[in-house]
Amino acid sequence: MDSQFWAHLGIFLHIVGIVPLSAGAIGTIITDNAVWSNLKSSPTQAAAAARMGKRFSLFAQGGLFILLLSGILLLAARNWFYLGEVWLIIKLVLFGLMLLNGVLVARSTTNLLLELLPNWLAVNGATPSLIVASAVQRGQPLPEPKYNRVTLELMFEQVRRRFELFYISQNIMFAVVLVLATFKFN
Ligand code: HEM
C-alpha cells in the first residue's frame, strides 16, 4: 500500500476522532449545566447529571487518543515533512496543553464534584440508597456528612468556576487547532 493510502486513512481517522471529541465536549457542557441548575432544587438529579458528565468526558478522551494516533500516522505518511512547520508545532503545543488541561483541571475537578455530591445529598436529607443499604447491612448508623452546607456551597462555587475556566480554555484551544490544521499557516 502506498503512502497516499496511509494519508487517506490518517485523515479518515482524524475526522473519526473529532466526532467523539466534539460529542464529549458538548455533552459535558450540557450535563454540567444540568448539575448547576438542579443542585438546589433536585440534588439527586444533579448527582445523576454529574455521573453522566464523567461518561461524556470519556468520549472526549477517546477522541483525543484517536487524533494523536492518526496524527502520527499522517506525519509518517507525509514522510515527517510537516514536522518543522510552524502551524504543526503550535498545534502540537496546544494539543499537549489540552491534554494537561484535561488531566490536571478537568479530572481533579470532576473527582471533587463527585466527592461533594453525596455529602450534598446527605445534607439535603437524600442519602444515596447504596450508603443506606451498606450502613443497614453492617448495623451501623448513617455516616455523618463530611462538610456542612455552607462549606459545600463555597466548594461548589469553586468547582463551577474551575469547570468554566476549563471549558473556555479548552474550546479556544480546540478552535485554534482546527484553524491551524486546515489553513496550515507557515
Ligand atoms: C485536537 C486535536 C486535533 C485536531 C482537532 C486536528 C484536526 C485536524 C484537521 C481538521 C486537519 C486538516 C485535515 C486536512 O487538511 O485535510 C488536520 C491535519 C493534520 N493533523 Fe491534526 N488535529 C489534531 C491533532 C493532531 C495531532 C496530535 C497530530 C500529530 C501528532 C496531528 C497531525 C496532523 C497532520 C500531520 C495533518 C496534515 C495532514 C495533511 O494535510 O496531510 N493532528 N488535523
Residues whose N, C-alpha, C, O or C-beta is under 5 A from the ligand:
A	BS01	HEM	L67 L68 G71 I72 L74 L75 Y82 F95 V177 L178 A181 T182
